């Protein structure tokens, strides 16, 4: 009776635990990111509100909105920053830095570096323990757990000799990685894992940590399916290396898209598109782990120096320039000139748009130094950051001496430049980097041309000298897509230019995020493309679409039937774009709808100031984390400063949602900690591509990106 009651209680607790896990989001990068951006403003808002002078001169809703706006880089302000005390201004200054994407990426690099070190230390300790353990303990085999053994077991010898166990369904799942420098004991047998089922996948291996992935809050990133951890129904096991090489020789078309690993370490393995290494032995996986560890360590130093140098140089440059040349601009608002310039510089680098001056950059619209410096900081801190970073790494590689003592670092830099998305989220291959730069230049050129052409007849802009009119247009083009500053009064611009700005704020994150997801090492797995692949019998039973439907799919929607590798690649980009559009539009539409309802009384009293277009403009600016606002008559704050508290809270939620739209999906090599599951996933994806290549016909396969 007692045992039955105990079992019942245990089952109840287990059911309750599973129910809670089903409601809570999974523990991954996106979950932690959301938690960080929610908890930090909540804590700081209480401090911000409590430090108001006089007491409670700033409402708590305004305090919360200001902290969220600073943290997310939205830059909208419901109160004038010049009226805040120095402590409150300093708190916003700190939040601007704490929410910057580059600083967060530095944290990710630091965590991944420590994860590599912990893994290597664990492997070394495990080898020492196995060496000292008895033969009885070392030969113990656990199903679905690593085998702690020193010599070959009967299963291993059976696999090596080509024999089959359990009808040949046993396959190697993963090997432990170790740095290349720790290969002193590489002659020892590595721990390997054997299973009786060829359908073990990344999701199955993590089953103990995550019972299922259909959470109420999935937190898998835009474009990722809820079943992204699933892989195909008929998973293809990894082939022994000699059979794999023989197969590649029989598929000559694959040689055009595959490269060897000899550039980084001695190996017979291959590198397919999107920098996937496969066909590696356990020893070669160890060497790859060492190269990746050195790459992450180097990037941690370079990215940290990049962030610190730009912040420090920006603060010193802008602060000193305003203190020397235009101190009266700051003193008119009761501010310190150097502090005003420093706040300008940081706000520009983090792409916030917050300004201590009530007039924003209008006060400096005839200052060539400040316009050029701020434009450069805006681009360096966001849209062109991947381009600048790749150029710096390339320059460091060119400056390295040719002596053999620097060979290790040359290999590391080559690895970073050739396979950047294995180690960092915002570093892309050469072709994608050029494409990103070209896209940014084109979009900024459109903004600049729109500013110059659509401002013809605008007395405020035509009163400026030609040189400053051009500089102001270039600055506004850089700021309207991300920076958030305004060099002319936005409300005085032509309606057509405001519509152009809405479109540009909406697509502000698209160039970088689409490049990020297109270069994802696990692009198919992140989308779950293989999860719903129909069996051959199902595909054969499906009727083919008629000619009209095919024409619409191919010509109008850009879709393909998935019968070629080109179609798979095109499907990925189109799927990401469609997912991002649907992710954005419904959230913006819902926010505009709710805010319009809440502000109905204001619209009745002031229909021009509270026009629906102005609400749309403010909402899109908040969602794009831009910060440009049409303003409100008689106030220096943003338009949202005149809204009801409920509308401000809705807009704060919009900024949080918008801040997370530019993040990678949950399965991304650059944000995941190193483990054996990733190695197995890489081998599995390569096997799947071989199977699909045979089905598609390798003679049609194009040269892919590596």
Order of alpha helices (4+ residues) and beta strands (2+ residues): alpha-alpha-alpha-alpha-alpha-alpha-alpha-beta-beta-alpha-alpha-beta-beta-beta-alpha-alpha-alpha-alpha-alpha-alpha-alpha-alpha-alpha-alpha-alpha-alpha-alpha-alpha-alpha-alpha-alpha-alpha-alpha
